[in-house]
Structure formats: C-alpha cells, structure tokens
Amino acid sequence: MSTYKSLLETIRLPFLVLTPACVILGVGTAYWQDSDVNWFHILLVFIGALSAHISVNTFNEYFDFKSGLDSKTQPTPFSGGSGMLPVHPEMERATLTLAWASFTLSTIIGIYFVWLRGWQLLPIGLLGLFLLVTYTIWWTYHPVLCLIAPGLGFGILMVLGTHFALTGTLSMPAFIASLVPAFLVSDLLLLNQFPDVEADQSIGRKDFPITIGRKSSSILYGFLLLLAYTSIIVGVILELLPIYSLIALLTAILAWLAYRRVSQNTNNIPALIPAMGMNVIIVLTTPILLSIGLFIG
C-alpha cells in the first residue's frame, strides 16, 4: 500500500487536471466540425492523453532525482516536484517503470488511432512521444525549447491529436484553438520556473528566468498571456471560431491581476505564490470556456 501511495505522489495527481482541460478543447473543435463524434474514441483519447501526462511527470521525477536537482529545490504548491524520491530512494526503479508503462499505454492507443485514421497522425504522435522522454533531459537545457515544449505538448499536439483522432482531419479552427493552451501552458511552466532559478542553474539548465532574469521573464509572461487571448479574438474575426468562443475572454481580468502581481514581485517568491495560483485557474478555465463556446457555437 505504501508503494502505491508513493507512486501516486510521483504522478502529481492534482496537476493531471490539465489533461482533460486540453483534451476537451480538441473534442470541442471536433464536435463543432462534426457533431457525430464517437464517445468510445473520446474515452480512448482521454486515457492516452492522461497516460502521456503521467509519463512525463514520472520521467521528470526520476530524472530530477538522478541529477540531484530534488535535493536543491525548495518546493512551492505549484512547482518543485513531489519530493517523494529523495525521501524514498528505493522507489527509483518503480518510478521509472511507471514512466515507461504509461508511455507504452499512450503508444498503443496512438497506434490504434494511426491504424484507424491514417498515417497523418503519426508525426503528431511521434513528436509527442519524443517530448515525453526527452523534456527533462534535453529541452530544459535550451531556453527557447524549454519555453515552447510545454505548450507544444499540451496545446498543439494534444488538441490537434484529439481532433484528428476523432475526425480523421486537421483543420485551421483546431489549430487556432490549440494556440490558446499552447501559450497558456508554456506560460504556466515559465512562471513556475521563477522559484527554481538557483536550483535549476546549479545543474546547468537554461530556461528564460535563468538566462534573461525574472524581471524580463515577467514581461515575457505577460506577452504570452496576450497572445493566448489574441488567438481567440483573431479566430473569431476570421470566422475560424464561433462567436461564443469569446466567453473564454472572461479570464482576461484574472490574467491582468496575475500579471500585475508577477511584474511587481519578480524576486519575491512568497509574494508570487498567489499569482501562481491565479495562473493555474487561468490555464485550466480558459480552454474549458473556449470548448464550451465551441459546443454552443
């Protein structure tokens, strides 16, 4: 029982809510294009996406433990990992096994949809699988790649992959919609890197808070928020998204408050915690509101 409890910590259960928020957006674009979507396929997509999220989380836990980063990080409610492996190093092998097991489940489901829908899904799937394994050990050591990787995975790949798995096609509406979680999830990881600057720098990582500083990164944080909301507005203007998609702009008020707090407290980590909490709400709520707009529209 203690083994299972420890493994549950490594998957970072509270953070897995991001997966349904992104998958539902792909379901929304598929429904808007073709209301006759297969509910069994939706369930399979959700399981595959959730497995992918578990895989990247557990790989991250394993590699951060092996690099020694966990022993140097001061966790916050929104960053720093679970801290399970430094306390229970005997769980190292089980954590890696879980990472590969969830990776395999995602792969099997992906192969099924490639067989069902066609080879066009293959590049999305292969890039996604590559990202799962290499994010912690490669992407996080390159500032630009470290910034785009989270949004690429949870935004563009997850939304477009869901849309294609359900419809067998790619579309501009799905791509425009995918940009919203792409910008927001990259922003989520960017802000969550603020408390870890010293620890990440000690093992050679090179994210933007390290390379350009927290102050400049706070401007980048606000710019990515702006891009997310601009994507919605442009999508509606170009009639690629229904008018009801604009309900997703409701979170812009909270985004402005979060940005102000971040810009005013770039080096005061305790004062950033409320902004990090607001940021989580923004990242989860905005894609859900956008998907509601798609279902209505």
BALOBA-1460 file (C-alpha; in Angstrom, 3 decimals):
// residues 297
<rec num="1" residu="m" x="0.000" y="0.000" z="0.000"/>
<rec num="2" residu="s" x="2.841" y="2.409" z="0.840"/>
<rec num="3" residu="t" x="4.397" y="1.647" z="-2.559"/>
<rec num="4" residu="y" x="1.224" y="2.593" z="-4.387"/>
<rec num="5" residu="k" x="0.863" y="5.730" z="-2.281"/>
<rec num="6" residu="s" x="4.412" y="6.771" z="-3.117"/>
<rec num="7" residu="l" x="3.847" y="6.156" z="-6.836"/>
<rec num="8" residu="l" x="0.698" y="8.260" z="-6.673"/>
<rec num="9" residu="e" x="2.866" y="11.112" z="-5.428"/>
<rec num="10" residu="t" x="5.174" y="10.824" z="-8.439"/>
<rec num="11" residu="i" x="2.342" y="11.228" z="-10.935"/>
<rec num="12" residu="r" x="1.457" y="14.577" z="-9.269"/>
<rec num="13" residu="l" x="-2.263" y="13.823" z="-9.187"/>
<rec num="14" residu="p" x="-3.513" y="17.420" z="-8.655"/>
<rec num="15" residu="f" x="-1.681" y="18.548" z="-11.808"/>
<rec num="16" residu="l" x="-3.351" y="15.930" z="-14.019"/>
<rec num="17" residu="v" x="-6.477" y="18.115" z="-14.270"/>
<rec num="18" residu="l" x="-4.633" y="19.972" z="-17.026"/>
<rec num="19" residu="t" x="-5.114" y="16.988" z="-19.348"/>
<rec num="20" residu="p" x="-8.944" y="16.995" z="-19.501"/>
<rec num="21" residu="a" x="-8.916" y="20.783" z="-19.870"/>
<rec num="22" residu="c" x="-6.819" y="20.429" z="-23.040"/>
<rec num="23" residu="v" x="-8.473" y="17.269" z="-24.383"/>
<rec num="24" residu="i" x="-11.945" y="18.770" z="-24.064"/>
<rec num="25" residu="l" x="-10.845" y="21.600" z="-26.343"/>
<rec num="26" residu="g" x="-9.915" y="19.094" z="-29.058"/>
<rec num="27" residu="v" x="-13.264" y="17.402" z="-28.504"/>
<rec num="28" residu="g" x="-14.907" y="20.807" z="-28.866"/>
<rec num="29" residu="t" x="-13.286" y="21.552" z="-32.228"/>
<rec num="30" residu="a" x="-14.175" y="18.044" z="-33.431"/>
<rec num="31" residu="y" x="-17.789" y="18.485" z="-32.308"/>
<rec num="32" residu="w" x="-18.005" y="21.891" z="-33.975"/>
<rec num="33" residu="q" x="-16.737" y="20.370" z="-37.224"/>
<rec num="34" residu="d" x="-18.739" y="17.143" z="-36.964"/>
<rec num="35" residu="s" x="-21.259" y="16.719" z="-34.144"/>
<rec num="36" residu="d" x="-21.297" y="12.945" z="-34.670"/>
<rec num="37" residu="v" x="-18.241" y="12.113" z="-32.561"/>
<rec num="38" residu="n" x="-17.629" y="8.642" z="-31.137"/>
<rec num="39" residu="w" x="-17.773" y="8.620" z="-27.333"/>
<rec num="40" residu="f" x="-15.645" y="5.480" z="-27.072"/>
<rec num="41" residu="h" x="-12.947" y="7.226" z="-29.065"/>
<rec num="42" residu="i" x="-13.197" y="10.238" z="-26.763"/>
<rec num="43" residu="l" x="-12.609" y="7.915" z="-23.806"/>
<rec num="44" residu="l" x="-9.596" y="6.322" z="-25.531"/>
<rec num="45" residu="v" x="-8.115" y="9.732" z="-26.349"/>
<rec num="46" residu="f" x="-8.559" y="10.820" z="-22.750"/>
<rec num="47" residu="i" x="-6.850" y="7.673" z="-21.433"/>
<rec num="48" residu="g" x="-3.975" y="8.089" z="-23.894"/>
<rec num="49" residu="a" x="-3.510" y="11.759" z="-23.039"/>
<rec num="50" residu="l" x="-3.696" y="11.092" z="-19.309"/>
<rec num="51" residu="s" x="-1.130" y="8.309" z="-19.662"/>
<rec num="52" residu="a" x="1.146" y="10.711" z="-21.540"/>
<rec num="53" residu="h" x="0.830" y="13.268" z="-18.749"/>
<rec num="54" residu="i" x="1.615" y="10.631" z="-16.124"/>
<rec num="55" residu="s" x="4.593" y="9.530" z="-18.202"/>
<rec num="56" residu="v" x="6.146" y="12.985" z="-18.500"/>
<rec num="57" residu="n" x="5.559" y="13.657" z="-14.790"/>
<rec num="58" residu="t" x="7.188" y="10.422" z="-13.665"/>
<rec num="59" residu="f" x="10.087" y="10.779" z="-16.088"/>
<rec num="60" residu="n" x="10.560" y="14.266" z="-14.664"/>
<rec num="61" residu="e" x="10.520" y="12.927" z="-11.103"/>
<rec num="62" residu="y" x="13.061" y="10.231" z="-11.997"/>
<rec num="63" residu="f" x="15.492" y="12.423" z="-13.926"/>
<rec num="64" residu="d" x="15.313" y="15.273" z="-11.400"/>
<rec num="65" residu="f" x="16.193" y="12.793" z="-8.654"/>
<rec num="66" residu="k" x="19.080" y="11.317" z="-10.665"/>
<rec num="67" residu="s" x="20.501" y="14.771" z="-11.457"/>
<rec num="68" residu="g" x="20.406" y="15.791" z="-7.802"/>
<rec num="69" residu="l" x="18.021" y="18.662" z="-8.501"/>
<rec num="70" residu="d" x="15.422" y="17.437" z="-5.999"/>
<rec num="71" residu="s" x="17.827" y="17.888" z="-3.113"/>
<rec num="72" residu="k" x="18.414" y="21.533" z="-4.086"/>
<rec num="73" residu="t" x="14.835" y="22.618" z="-4.846"/>
<rec num="74" residu="q" x="12.567" y="24.401" z="-2.411"/>
<rec num="75" residu="p" x="9.091" y="23.211" z="-3.487"/>
<rec num="76" residu="t" x="6.081" y="25.517" z="-3.680"/>
<rec num="77" residu="p" x="2.446" y="24.394" z="-4.043"/>
<rec num="78" residu="f" x="2.871" y="24.775" z="-7.817"/>
<rec num="79" residu="s" x="6.497" y="23.857" z="-8.547"/>
<rec num="80" residu="g" x="9.422" y="21.772" z="-7.418"/>
<rec num="81" residu="g" x="8.079" y="18.257" z="-7.954"/>
<rec num="82" residu="s" x="6.604" y="15.892" z="-5.382"/>
<rec num="83" residu="g" x="9.817" y="15.377" z="-3.385"/>
<rec num="84" residu="m" x="8.971" y="11.699" z="-2.981"/>
<rec num="85" residu="l" x="12.157" y="10.110" z="-4.320"/>
<rec num="86" residu="p" x="14.614" y="11.932" z="-2.006"/>
<rec num="87" residu="v" x="12.551" y="10.605" z="0.905"/>
<rec num="88" residu="h" x="12.053" y="7.146" z="-0.611"/>
<rec num="89" residu="p" x="15.025" y="6.499" z="-2.926"/>
<rec num="90" residu="e" x="14.108" y="2.815" z="-3.013"/>
<rec num="91" residu="m" x="11.189" y="3.839" z="-5.265"/>
<rec num="92" residu="e" x="13.535" y="4.967" z="-8.047"/>
<rec num="93" residu="r" x="13.128" y="1.836" z="-10.170"/>
<rec num="94" residu="a" x="9.349" y="1.677" z="-9.639"/>
<rec num="95" residu="t" x="9.036" y="5.314" z="-10.734"/>
<rec num="96" residu="l" x="10.962" y="4.659" z="-13.943"/>
<rec num="97" residu="t" x="8.868" y="1.538" z="-14.582"/>
<rec num="98" residu="l" x="5.669" y="3.561" z="-14.187"/>
<rec num="99" residu="a" x="7.039" y="6.175" z="-16.594"/>
<rec num="100" residu="w" x="7.693" y="3.564" z="-19.279"/>
<rec num="101" residu="a" x="4.415" y="1.722" z="-18.604"/>
<rec num="102" residu="s" x="2.320" y="4.866" z="-19.078"/>
<rec num="103" residu="f" x="4.459" y="5.756" z="-22.112"/>
<rec num="104" residu="t" x="3.661" y="2.312" z="-23.578"/>
<rec num="105" residu="l" x="-0.068" y="2.685" z="-22.961"/>
<rec num="106" residu="s" x="-0.083" y="6.044" z="-24.764"/>
<rec num="107" residu="t" x="1.866" y="4.471" z="-27.625"/>
<rec num="108" residu="i" x="-0.595" y="1.591" z="-28.003"/>
<rec num="109" residu="i" x="-3.576" y="3.945" z="-28.092"/>
<rec num="110" residu="g" x="-1.744" y="6.149" z="-30.577"/>
<rec num="111" residu="i" x="-1.029" y="3.179" z="-32.838"/>
<rec num="112" residu="y" x="-4.719" y="2.297" z="-32.775"/>
<rec num="113" residu="f" x="-5.710" y="5.757" z="-33.982"/>
<rec num="114" residu="v" x="-2.991" y="5.763" z="-36.655"/>
<rec num="115" residu="w" x="-4.451" y="2.459" z="-37.906"/>
<rec num="116" residu="l" x="-7.978" y="3.882" z="-37.712"/>
<rec num="117" residu="r" x="-7.427" y="7.374" z="-39.121"/>
<rec num="118" residu="g" x="-4.260" y="7.234" z="-41.192"/>
<rec num="119" residu="w" x="-0.544" y="7.951" z="-41.167"/>
<rec num="120" residu="q" x="-1.089" y="11.732" z="-40.952"/>
<rec num="121" residu="l" x="-1.453" y="11.295" z="-37.190"/>
<rec num="122" residu="l" x="1.980" y="9.682" z="-36.966"/>
<rec num="123" residu="p" x="4.127" y="12.886" z="-36.881"/>
<rec num="124" residu="i" x="1.987" y="14.299" z="-34.056"/>
<rec num="125" residu="g" x="2.267" y="11.065" z="-32.106"/>
<rec num="126" residu="l" x="5.993" y="10.557" z="-32.633"/>
<rec num="127" residu="l" x="6.836" y="14.125" z="-31.667"/>
<rec num="128" residu="g" x="4.657" y="13.785" z="-28.588"/>
<rec num="129" residu="l" x="6.360" y="10.558" z="-27.507"/>
<rec num="130" residu="f" x="9.807" y="12.072" z="-28.109"/>
<rec num="131" residu="l" x="8.821" y="15.034" z="-25.964"/>
<rec num="132" residu="l" x="7.699" y="12.795" z="-23.093"/>
<rec num="133" residu="v" x="11.065" y="11.104" z="-22.710"/>
<rec num="134" residu="t" x="13.406" y="13.974" z="-23.535"/>
<rec num="135" residu="y" x="11.733" y="17.036" z="-21.966"/>
<rec num="136" residu="t" x="13.625" y="16.926" z="-18.673"/>
<rec num="137" residu="i" x="16.978" y="15.760" z="-20.023"/>
<rec num="138" residu="w" x="17.197" y="17.926" z="-23.163"/>
<rec num="139" residu="w" x="14.519" y="20.585" z="-23.701"/>
<rec num="140" residu="t" x="15.045" y="22.199" z="-20.286"/>
<rec num="141" residu="y" x="18.680" y="22.984" z="-21.180"/>
<rec num="142" residu="h" x="17.738" y="25.280" z="-24.086"/>
<rec num="143" residu="p" x="15.786" y="28.472" z="-23.254"/>
<rec num="144" residu="v" x="13.580" y="28.646" z="-26.362"/>
<rec num="145" residu="l" x="12.902" y="24.912" z="-26.429"/>
<rec num="146" residu="c" x="12.182" y="24.911" z="-22.706"/>
<rec num="147" residu="l" x="9.614" y="27.652" z="-23.254"/>
<rec num="148" residu="i" x="7.790" y="26.099" z="-26.207"/>
<rec num="149" residu="a" x="7.876" y="22.440" z="-25.129"/>
<rec num="150" residu="p" x="5.009" y="22.517" z="-22.573"/>
<rec num="151" residu="g" x="2.685" y="24.427" z="-24.900"/>
<rec num="152" residu="l" x="3.674" y="22.245" z="-27.829"/>
<rec num="153" residu="g" x="2.807" y="19.109" z="-25.888"/>
<rec num="154" residu="f" x="-0.357" y="20.128" z="-24.063"/>
<rec num="155" residu="g" x="-1.563" y="22.659" z="-26.614"/>
<rec num="156" residu="i" x="-0.791" y="21.972" z="-30.246"/>
<rec num="157" residu="l" x="-0.068" y="18.233" z="-30.103"/>
<rec num="158" residu="m" x="-2.788" y="17.309" z="-27.614"/>
<rec num="159" residu="v" x="-5.558" y="19.410" z="-29.164"/>
<rec num="160" residu="l" x="-4.687" y="18.610" z="-32.788"/>
<rec num="161" residu="g" x="-4.116" y="14.961" z="-31.898"/>
<rec num="162" residu="t" x="-7.506" y="14.756" z="-30.217"/>
<rec num="163" residu="h" x="-9.192" y="16.498" z="-33.128"/>
<rec num="164" residu="f" x="-7.580" y="14.197" z="-35.706"/>
<rec num="165" residu="a" x="-8.278" y="11.054" z="-33.670"/>
<rec num="166" residu="l" x="-11.982" y="11.965" z="-33.582"/>
<rec num="167" residu="t" x="-12.431" y="13.316" z="-37.126"/>
<rec num="168" residu="g" x="-9.587" y="11.963" z="-39.246"/>
<rec num="169" residu="t" x="-8.769" y="15.502" z="-40.397"/>
<rec num="170" residu="l" x="-6.755" y="18.541" z="-39.386"/>
<rec num="171" residu="s" x="-8.308" y="21.992" z="-39.579"/>
<rec num="172" residu="m" x="-7.433" y="25.635" z="-39.084"/>
<rec num="173" residu="p" x="-10.089" y="26.068" z="-36.356"/>
<rec num="174" residu="a" x="-8.455" y="23.241" z="-34.402"/>
<rec num="175" residu="f" x="-5.020" y="24.806" z="-34.879"/>
<rec num="176" residu="i" x="-6.177" y="28.268" z="-33.784"/>
<rec num="177" residu="a" x="-7.898" y="26.752" z="-30.751"/>
<rec num="178" residu="s" x="-4.752" y="24.786" z="-29.887"/>
<rec num="179" residu="l" x="-2.738" y="28.012" z="-29.676"/>
<rec num="180" residu="v" x="-4.683" y="29.071" z="-26.584"/>
<rec num="181" residu="p" x="-3.475" y="26.249" z="-24.303"/>
<rec num="182" residu="a" x="-0.132" y="26.330" z="-26.121"/>
<rec num="183" residu="f" x="0.589" y="29.872" z="-24.958"/>
<rec num="184" residu="l" x="-1.035" y="29.377" z="-21.546"/>
<rec num="185" residu="v" x="0.693" y="26.105" z="-20.632"/>
<rec num="186" residu="s" x="4.086" y="27.442" z="-21.712"/>
<rec num="187" residu="d" x="3.314" y="30.455" z="-19.536"/>
<rec num="188" residu="l" x="2.403" y="28.142" z="-16.664"/>
<rec num="189" residu="l" x="5.794" y="26.432" z="-16.750"/>
<rec num="190" residu="l" x="7.573" y="29.758" z="-17.273"/>
<rec num="191" residu="l" x="6.107" y="31.228" z="-14.099"/>
<rec num="192" residu="n" x="6.674" y="28.011" z="-12.173"/>
<rec num="193" residu="q" x="10.382" y="28.274" z="-13.021"/>
<rec num="194" residu="f" x="10.722" y="31.532" z="-11.064"/>
<rec num="195" residu="p" x="11.184" y="29.855" z="-7.644"/>
<rec num="196" residu="d" x="13.635" y="27.276" z="-9.042"/>
<rec num="197" residu="v" x="16.195" y="29.584" z="-10.677"/>
<rec num="198" residu="e" x="19.088" y="28.875" z="-8.336"/>
<rec num="199" residu="a" x="18.447" y="25.125" z="-8.155"/>
<rec num="200" residu="d" x="17.958" y="24.753" z="-11.926"/>
<rec num="201" residu="q" x="21.064" y="26.817" z="-12.642"/>
<rec num="202" residu="s" x="23.151" y="24.576" z="-10.396"/>
<rec num="203" residu="i" x="22.638" y="21.587" z="-12.719"/>
<rec num="204" residu="g" x="23.091" y="23.548" z="-15.938"/>
<rec num="205" residu="r" x="19.535" y="24.241" z="-17.003"/>
<rec num="206" residu="k" x="18.957" y="27.324" z="-19.133"/>
<rec num="207" residu="d" x="15.360" y="28.490" z="-19.023"/>
<rec num="208" residu="f" x="14.419" y="32.134" z="-19.521"/>
<rec num="209" residu="p" x="14.271" y="33.115" z="-15.820"/>
<rec num="210" residu="i" x="17.911" y="31.968" z="-15.669"/>
<rec num="211" residu="t" x="19.159" y="33.419" z="-18.967"/>
<rec num="212" residu="i" x="17.352" y="36.767" z="-19.025"/>
<rec num="213" residu="g" x="16.333" y="37.105" z="-15.379"/>
<rec num="214" residu="r" x="12.991" y="37.090" z="-13.602"/>
<rec num="215" residu="k" x="12.167" y="40.724" z="-14.422"/>
<rec num="216" residu="s" x="12.464" y="40.299" z="-18.182"/>
<rec num="217" residu="s" x="10.727" y="36.922" z="-17.905"/>
<rec num="218" residu="s" x="7.762" y="38.618" z="-16.244"/>
<rec num="219" residu="i" x="7.346" y="40.716" z="-19.413"/>
<rec num="220" residu="l" x="7.513" y="37.531" z="-21.457"/>
<rec num="221" residu="y" x="4.880" y="36.042" z="-19.142"/>
<rec num="222" residu="g" x="2.517" y="38.921" z="-19.881"/>
<rec num="223" residu="f" x="3.223" y="38.716" z="-23.625"/>
<rec num="224" residu="l" x="2.259" y="35.038" z="-23.738"/>
<rec num="225" residu="l" x="-0.979" y="35.806" z="-21.913"/>
<rec num="226" residu="l" x="-1.704" y="38.463" z="-24.510"/>
<rec num="227" residu="l" x="-1.015" y="36.033" z="-27.352"/>
<rec num="228" residu="a" x="-3.440" y="33.486" z="-25.886"/>
<rec num="229" residu="y" x="-6.336" y="35.947" z="-25.789"/>
<rec num="230" residu="t" x="-5.371" y="37.444" z="-29.145"/>
<rec num="231" residu="s" x="-5.623" y="33.958" z="-30.696"/>
<rec num="232" residu="i" x="-9.254" y="33.750" z="-29.596"/>
<rec num="233" residu="i" x="-10.133" y="37.182" z="-30.947"/>
<rec num="234" residu="v" x="-8.372" y="36.573" z="-34.269"/>
<rec num="235" residu="g" x="-10.071" y="33.191" z="-34.577"/>
<rec num="236" residu="v" x="-13.487" y="34.787" z="-34.165"/>
<rec num="237" residu="i" x="-12.715" y="37.690" z="-36.535"/>
<rec num="238" residu="l" x="-11.570" y="35.241" z="-39.224"/>
<rec num="239" residu="e" x="-14.676" y="33.114" z="-38.536"/>
<rec num="240" residu="l" x="-12.468" y="30.158" z="-37.654"/>
<rec num="241" residu="l" x="-14.054" y="30.049" z="-34.207"/>
<rec num="242" residu="p" x="-17.706" y="30.699" z="-33.294"/>
<rec num="243" residu="i" x="-18.677" y="33.994" z="-31.699"/>
<rec num="244" residu="y" x="-19.415" y="32.182" z="-28.443"/>
<rec num="245" residu="s" x="-15.704" y="31.458" z="-28.142"/>
<rec num="246" residu="l" x="-15.352" y="34.977" z="-26.761"/>
<rec num="247" residu="i" x="-16.628" y="33.762" z="-23.390"/>
<rec num="248" residu="a" x="-13.070" y="32.496" z="-22.875"/>
<rec num="249" residu="l" x="-12.017" y="36.144" z="-22.582"/>
<rec num="250" residu="l" x="-13.674" y="36.243" z="-19.157"/>
<rec num="251" residu="t" x="-10.435" y="35.021" z="-17.602"/>
<rec num="252" residu="a" x="-8.550" y="38.030" z="-19.012"/>
<rec num="253" residu="i" x="-9.424" y="40.019" z="-15.878"/>
<rec num="254" residu="l" x="-7.735" y="37.426" z="-13.697"/>
<rec num="255" residu="a" x="-4.828" y="37.315" z="-16.147"/>
<rec num="256" residu="w" x="-4.289" y="41.052" z="-15.763"/>
<rec num="257" residu="l" x="-4.291" y="40.730" z="-11.965"/>
<rec num="258" residu="a" x="-1.824" y="37.832" z="-12.140"/>
<rec num="259" residu="y" x="0.475" y="39.749" z="-14.483"/>
<rec num="260" residu="r" x="0.480" y="42.808" z="-12.222"/>
<rec num="261" residu="r" x="1.409" y="40.729" z="-9.202"/>
<rec num="262" residu="v" x="4.151" y="38.921" z="-11.123"/>
<rec num="263" residu="s" x="5.633" y="42.143" z="-12.519"/>
<rec num="264" residu="q" x="5.649" y="43.749" z="-9.078"/>
<rec num="265" residu="n" x="7.132" y="40.787" z="-7.211"/>
<rec num="266" residu="t" x="9.563" y="39.165" z="-9.627"/>
<rec num="267" residu="n" x="12.168" y="38.375" z="-6.956"/>
<rec num="268" residu="n" x="9.815" y="37.919" z="-4.009"/>
<rec num="269" residu="i" x="8.899" y="34.250" z="-4.292"/>
<rec num="270" residu="p" x="6.408" y="34.109" z="-1.375"/>
<rec num="271" residu="a" x="4.549" y="37.078" z="-2.891"/>
<rec num="272" residu="l" x="4.404" y="35.237" z="-6.230"/>
<rec num="273" residu="i" x="2.521" y="32.247" z="-4.819"/>
<rec num="274" residu="p" x="-0.950" y="33.860" z="-5.159"/>
<rec num="275" residu="a" x="-0.146" y="34.797" z="-8.776"/>
<rec num="276" residu="m" x="0.926" y="31.214" z="-9.457"/>
<rec num="277" residu="g" x="-2.418" y="30.063" z="-8.066"/>
<rec num="278" residu="m" x="-4.312" y="32.542" z="-10.250"/>
<rec num="279" residu="n" x="-2.266" y="31.398" z="-13.215"/>
<rec num="280" residu="v" x="-3.365" y="27.782" z="-12.687"/>
<rec num="281" residu="i" x="-7.012" y="28.898" z="-12.706"/>
<rec num="282" residu="i" x="-6.427" y="30.819" z="-15.945"/>
<rec num="283" residu="v" x="-4.718" y="27.878" z="-17.647"/>
<rec num="284" residu="l" x="-7.471" y="25.428" z="-16.685"/>
<rec num="285" residu="t" x="-10.521" y="27.653" z="-17.126"/>
<rec num="286" residu="t" x="-9.749" y="29.392" z="-20.427"/>
<rec num="287" residu="p" x="-9.605" y="26.231" z="-22.622"/>
<rec num="288" residu="i" x="-12.740" y="24.895" z="-20.915"/>
<rec num="289" residu="l" x="-14.629" y="28.131" z="-21.613"/>
<rec num="290" residu="l" x="-13.380" y="28.065" z="-25.201"/>
<rec num="291" residu="s" x="-14.598" y="24.481" z="-25.597"/>
<rec num="292" residu="i" x="-17.997" y="25.479" z="-24.196"/>
<rec num="293" residu="g" x="-18.144" y="28.191" z="-26.838"/>
<rec num="294" residu="l" x="-17.403" y="25.556" z="-29.488"/>
<rec num="295" residu="f" x="-20.092" y="23.216" z="-28.198"/>
<rec num="296" residu="i" x="-22.649" y="26.063" z="-28.183"/>
<rec num="297" residu="g" x="-21.497" y="27.529" z="-31.495"/>
